């Protein structure tokens, strides 16, 4: 047995230990947040396991078809939603849940109620499952004002009031990126331990990047500032090297790459989607929260993304997020167009 590798393992920082360390800075905390996060982590492990088997399940006729008992097999996005709803309710620490898969918000029954609101997209990019592209879960956490009388208004808070946000990416490895408002850290699932281990300490996005990420298929419908910005990425007016285009079409994967390598991710409004396409509560807000915590910015074309006050749980918004200086450039384009 290699005793040196065993010794190294004892130094590993698990996600639970990391969050407990964070909570220890607040004497009034009772561990509720750690319990909630453990249930989110459990949901991520379950979905990661299901995603890794989904190709095989399809080959064996187990996904979206009828099994030998005559039962309809659940598609992965529906299954993921059920997993997270059950995990969050059973934590005993939530009072309202908002999921991309459910038309209405879920109000937890009083006996299982806690002080947190969780907004989430259980399986973002699920249309990419069949071709093996990275997909993920996105979540944001708020505190409720009055645990005994939660209302929909408790959910419709600006993103700057979130207390935590994160995403879990199911790709070549299973990576969970989390911020509790004190920087951003990344954890990778070690299958041999069944634990998320701290692998990306205090992630900081580069101040400027060399990559832009946008669906160029929508170019004919863009507004002038976006068109001008992308043109300048390809043909820089200052004579610098052009930026590289990287667009996966899975938000978690595109934002994760942007966070690590720098650059800008853009999903603007256009003539077809005049309010943008990404949902404010469980896509724009968590990713904007993480980007700001990593030293970047998030902008809607009109204002800071985290200052949106949503009026509906599935409201949409344009978003430009990424390296601080790159977002400054697109802000300047919009400011010039408004003059």
DRENGU-340842 format. One record per residue (C-alpha): x, y, z. Coordinates in pm, 1 decimal. Layout:
BEGIN
        px        py        pz
         X         Y         Z
...
//
This chain:
BEGIN
        px        py        pz
       0.0       0.0       0.0
     122.3     347.5     -88.8
     113.3     525.6     247.3
     204.8     860.6      92.2
    -110.8     856.5    -123.9
    -318.1     764.1     183.8
    -165.6    1058.0     369.8
    -252.6    1288.8      83.0
    -612.7    1173.1      94.2
    -650.8    1279.7     456.4
    -561.0    1635.0     350.1
    -843.3    1649.9      95.0
   -1098.2    1926.7     149.3
   -1448.8    1794.3      87.7
   -1732.1    2029.2      -5.8
   -1903.8    1963.2     330.0
   -1592.5    2054.0     526.2
   -1543.6    2363.6     311.6
   -1900.0    2486.0     379.9
   -1868.5    2408.7     751.7
   -1549.8    2618.0     756.9
   -1739.9    2902.3     587.4
   -2029.8    2874.6     832.9
   -1796.9    2879.7    1132.8
   -1734.6    3249.2    1056.2
   -2095.8    3317.5    1156.5
   -2152.5    3231.7    1525.2
   -2532.0    3249.0    1485.1
   -2537.8    2975.6    1217.9
   -2690.4    2641.7    1310.5
   -2570.5    2426.0    1025.9
   -2895.1    2458.7     827.0
   -2715.1    2572.4     513.9
   -2471.9    2278.8     531.1
   -2763.8    2036.0     556.0
   -2935.0    2200.7     257.1
   -2617.1    2190.8      51.7
   -2560.1    1824.0     137.0
   -2901.0    1746.2     -13.1
   -2817.5    1945.6    -328.6
   -2488.0    1753.5    -352.1
   -2675.8    1425.1    -314.5
   -2905.2    1524.9    -601.7
   -2601.7    1612.8    -816.1
   -2441.4    1272.4    -747.6
   -2761.0    1092.1    -843.0
   -2803.8    1290.3   -1167.3
   -2433.5    1247.5   -1251.9
   -2476.4     871.5   -1218.7
   -2791.7     876.9   -1434.0
   -2631.1    1094.8   -1702.5
   -2330.7     863.6   -1728.4
   -2563.3     567.9   -1788.2
   -2809.6     746.6   -2018.3
   -2641.6     643.6   -2344.9
   -2641.6     280.3   -2238.8
   -2998.9     309.2   -2112.3
   -3109.8     435.3   -2451.9
   -2927.5     154.7   -2631.4
   -3100.5     -94.8   -2404.1
   -3440.1      66.4   -2457.9
   -3466.3     205.3   -2106.0
   -3505.2     579.1   -2171.0
   -3831.6     736.6   -2278.3
   -3985.6     400.4   -2365.7
   -4202.1     138.4   -2197.2
   -4031.2    -128.9   -1989.7
   -4130.4    -494.9   -1954.2
   -4373.5    -413.8   -1675.6
   -4551.3    -172.1   -1910.1
   -4426.0     131.4   -1712.8
   -4320.1     442.7   -1898.2
   -3951.4     520.4   -1833.6
   -3884.0     878.3   -1736.7
   -3671.1    1100.5   -1954.4
   -3357.8    1228.8   -1780.9
   -3470.6    1589.9   -1739.4
   -3799.3    1482.5   -1576.7
   -3615.9    1232.4   -1354.8
   -3358.9    1497.3   -1254.0
   -3635.9    1737.1   -1156.0
   -3803.2    1475.5    -934.6
   -3469.1    1390.9    -773.1
   -3395.7    1753.8    -680.5
   -3748.5    1831.8    -560.7
   -3744.1    1526.0    -331.2
   -3390.2    1596.1    -210.3
   -3469.7    1960.1    -131.6
   -3802.3    1892.2      41.1
   -3655.7    1606.8     248.5
   -3376.4    1835.3     371.7
   -3634.8    2008.3     592.5
   -3459.5    2338.5     518.4
   -3660.7    2475.1     222.5
   -3996.3    2652.5     197.2
   -4030.3    2739.8    -175.9
   -3881.8    2566.7    -480.5
   -3881.0    2703.3    -834.4
   -3778.7    2463.2   -1111.2
   -3742.6    2514.7   -1484.3
   -3945.9    2195.0   -1528.3
   -4246.7    2306.4   -1318.7
   -4490.2    2574.0   -1429.2
   -4578.7    2673.0   -1073.2
   -4359.9    2725.6    -766.4
   -4363.5    2441.8    -509.8
   -4456.0    2548.0    -154.9
   -4321.1    2297.1      96.2
   -4571.7    2170.9     353.9
   -4531.5    2340.2     695.8
   -4402.5    2028.4     876.5
   -4099.5    2008.3     642.0
   -4044.1    2379.0     601.5
   -3715.4    2566.4     646.0
   -3584.4    2916.3     581.9
   -3439.3    2874.8     231.8
   -3576.5    2923.1    -118.8
   -3405.5    2725.8    -396.5
   -3439.9    2814.1    -766.0
   -3292.6    2561.6   -1008.3
   -3266.7    2423.0   -1358.1
   -3234.6    2047.3   -1289.7
   -3076.9    1957.7   -1624.4
   -2963.3    2251.6   -1835.0
   -2867.8    2161.3   -2192.5
   -3059.2    1831.4   -2183.3
   -3106.5    1843.4   -2562.7
   -2731.0    1769.5   -2582.7
   -2748.1    1439.9   -2391.3
   -2751.9    1216.4   -2696.8
   -2429.2    1359.9   -2841.7
   -2232.8    1344.2   -2515.7
   -2189.2    1719.7   -2468.3
   -2147.2    1843.4   -2109.8
   -2474.2    1933.6   -1940.5
   -2544.7    2047.8   -1587.0
   -2760.8    2160.7   -1298.0
   -2782.2    2531.7   -1204.4
   -2911.2    2654.4    -867.0
   -2950.7    2967.9    -657.1
   -3045.4    3005.1    -290.4
   -3235.2    3285.3    -114.2
   -3349.4    3334.5     244.1
   -3722.9    3370.8     304.9
   -3844.9    3675.3     497.4
   -4107.4    3494.0     704.2
   -4076.7    3114.6     717.9
   -4434.3    3074.2     846.8
   -4588.8    3281.7     568.2
   -4383.7    3235.5     249.4
   -4522.9    3406.2     -62.4
   -4425.3    3425.4    -427.3
   -4283.8    3772.4    -358.5
   -4011.5    3604.0    -152.1
   -3894.8    3438.5    -474.4
   -3916.2    3749.6    -691.5
   -3610.4    3914.9    -539.2
   -3320.9    4068.6    -732.5
   -3022.2    3838.9    -786.4
   -2799.2    4054.7    -566.8
   -3002.8    3927.3    -269.1
   -2903.9    3563.6    -333.5
   -2698.9    3411.3     -53.7
   -2545.1    3133.3    -265.1
   -2535.5    3001.7    -619.6
   -2370.2    2721.4    -807.9
   -2376.5    2472.5   -1089.5
   -2278.0    2110.1   -1131.4
   -2137.8    2009.5   -1469.8
   -2166.9    1649.5   -1585.8
   -1884.4    1611.9   -1836.4
   -1551.4    1430.6   -1859.0
   -1555.4    1473.9   -1482.2
   -1833.8    1584.7   -1248.5
   -1752.3    1937.6   -1130.8
   -1949.4    2146.7    -880.6
   -1877.4    2521.7    -872.5
   -2011.4    2709.7    -570.5
   -2017.6    3054.9    -417.6
   -2162.9    3143.2     -78.4
   -2086.3    3511.3    -136.3
   -1720.8    3480.4     -41.9
   -1548.1    3399.5    -372.2
   -1590.1    3097.8    -600.4
   -1456.5    2745.5    -549.0
   -1472.5    2435.0    -767.3
   -1506.2    2076.1    -646.3
   -1457.0    1757.5    -849.4
   -1634.0    1431.7    -769.8
   -1388.7    1157.6    -675.4
   -1579.5     840.4    -770.2
   -1361.0     620.8    -547.5
   -1454.1     827.9    -240.1
   -1801.9     937.2    -350.5
   -1705.5    1287.7    -237.1
   -1668.0    1626.6    -403.2
   -1308.3    1738.4    -339.7
   -1185.6    2099.5    -357.8
    -982.4    2120.2    -681.3
   -1025.8    2482.8    -796.0
    -948.1    2716.8    -505.8
   -1073.5    3077.3    -520.5
   -1145.1    3090.9    -895.4
   -1069.7    3430.8   -1049.9
   -1170.7    3502.3   -1407.8
    -897.2    3675.0   -1614.6
    -961.5    4051.2   -1649.1
    -973.1    4010.9   -2025.5
   -1008.0    3697.9   -2236.9
    -943.4    3580.4   -2592.1
   -1271.3    3394.1   -2644.7
   -1623.0    3508.3   -2732.4
   -1920.6    3273.6   -2706.4
   -2250.0    3337.3   -2887.5
   -2492.2    3159.9   -3120.6
   -2390.8    3314.0   -3454.7
   -2691.4    3147.8   -3620.4
   -2902.8    3431.0   -3475.5
   -2679.5    3705.6   -3621.9
   -2936.4    3842.3   -3868.0
   -3172.1    3918.7   -3575.2
   -2921.8    4090.4   -3343.0
   -2935.6    4455.3   -3242.1
   -2661.4    4695.8   -3353.0
   -2444.5    4693.1   -3033.9
   -2417.8    4311.1   -3038.1
   -2349.2    4308.3   -3412.0
   -2076.6    4571.4   -3373.0
   -1920.3    4393.8   -3075.7
   -1898.8    4056.7   -3254.4
   -1762.3    4226.5   -3566.4
   -1490.1    4380.8   -3351.2
   -1411.5    4037.1   -3200.3
   -1339.0    3912.6   -3552.6
   -1181.6    4227.9   -3698.7
   -1037.6    4427.4   -3405.5
   -1018.8    4800.0   -3482.0
    -707.6    4841.7   -3264.8
    -505.9    4593.0   -3470.5
    -493.7    4329.5   -3194.7
    -546.4    3957.8   -3262.8
    -906.7    3848.6   -3321.6
   -1085.6    3654.3   -3048.4
   -1162.8    3284.4   -3091.1
   -1526.5    3174.2   -3116.6
   -1626.4    2891.0   -2881.9
   -1995.0    2803.3   -2850.8
   -2114.0    2471.2   -2711.4
   -2481.6    2556.4   -2669.1
   -2489.2    2415.7   -2316.7
   -2490.7    2713.0   -2078.1
   -2312.4    2534.3   -1793.0
   -2026.8    2424.3   -2021.9
   -1996.2    2764.2   -2193.2
   -1997.9    2957.7   -1864.4
   -1755.9    2713.0   -1699.1
   -1503.4    2760.2   -1979.5
   -1553.1    3138.7   -1966.5
   -1496.1    3138.8   -1589.1
   -1168.4    2944.9   -1616.7
   -1020.7    3089.5   -1936.9
   -1178.5    3435.4   -1953.9
   -1368.9    3599.8   -2234.8
   -1739.4    3669.5   -2275.1
   -2056.9    3460.4   -2299.6
   -2347.9    3634.0   -2472.3
   -2714.5    3549.7   -2511.2
   -2860.4    3879.6   -2637.1
   -3217.4    3977.2   -2711.0
   -3297.7    3964.1   -3080.6
   -3592.9    4011.6   -3315.4
   -3719.8    3658.5   -3243.4
   -3666.3    3667.1   -2864.1
   -3709.4    4030.0   -2767.0
   -3664.0    3956.9   -2396.5
   -3376.0    3717.6   -2451.7
   -3408.5    3344.4   -2404.1
   -3237.0    3259.0   -2073.9
   -3453.7    3249.6   -1761.2
   -3373.0    3511.7   -1498.8
   -3421.2    3322.3   -1171.9
   -3240.4    2995.3   -1234.2
   -3003.1    3070.0   -1523.9
   -2912.3    3439.9   -1542.6
   -2900.7    3510.6   -1166.9
   -2688.7    3214.6   -1046.6
   -2437.6    3249.6   -1332.0
   -2418.0    3628.1   -1287.4
   -2368.7    3584.2    -911.4
   -2082.0    3340.6    -970.7
   -1925.1    3560.4   -1238.2
   -1925.3    3866.7   -1012.5
   -1784.4    3664.3    -722.6
   -1501.2    3554.1    -954.8
   -1421.1    3916.9   -1044.1
   -1617.9    3939.6   -1368.0
   -1936.4    4118.9   -1465.9
   -2286.7    4040.4   -1592.6
   -2490.0    4291.7   -1795.2
   -2833.7    4275.4   -1961.0
   -2779.9    4539.9   -2229.7
   -2942.7    4792.5   -1996.1
   -2810.9    4731.8   -1644.5
   -2627.2    4501.1   -1406.2
   -2793.2    4160.4   -1438.4
   -2821.8    4104.8   -1059.9
   -3033.0    4420.6   -1027.0
   -3323.8    4280.2   -1228.2
   -3638.2    4254.0   -1015.1
   -3828.9    3964.0   -1174.3
   -4206.4    3985.3   -1204.0
   -4265.2    3619.2   -1291.1
   -4082.0    3297.7   -1197.6
   -4003.8    3202.3   -1559.2
   -3918.4    3554.4   -1679.5
   -3642.6    3583.0   -1941.0
   -3359.2    3830.3   -1994.7
   -3066.2    3892.0   -2227.5
   -2725.0    3853.0   -2063.9
   -2359.6    3930.8   -2136.7
   -2126.3    3786.3   -1876.0
   -1756.9    3717.1   -1837.9
   -1424.9    3898.4   -1800.1
   -1455.2    4246.2   -1648.7
   -1292.7    4435.1   -1937.5
   -1474.3    4238.9   -2207.7
   -1812.6    4320.3   -2049.9
   -1700.2    4684.5   -2020.1
   -1653.3    4684.1   -2400.0
   -2008.5    4564.2   -2470.4
   -2143.8    4814.0   -2213.7
   -1966.4    5089.8   -2406.0
   -2130.7    4970.7   -2729.9
   -2476.7    4993.1   -2571.3
   -2402.4    5332.0   -2415.1
   -2289.6    5468.1   -2755.6
   -2604.6    5332.4   -2923.8
   -2824.3    5505.4   -2665.4
   -2674.5    5848.7   -2729.9
//
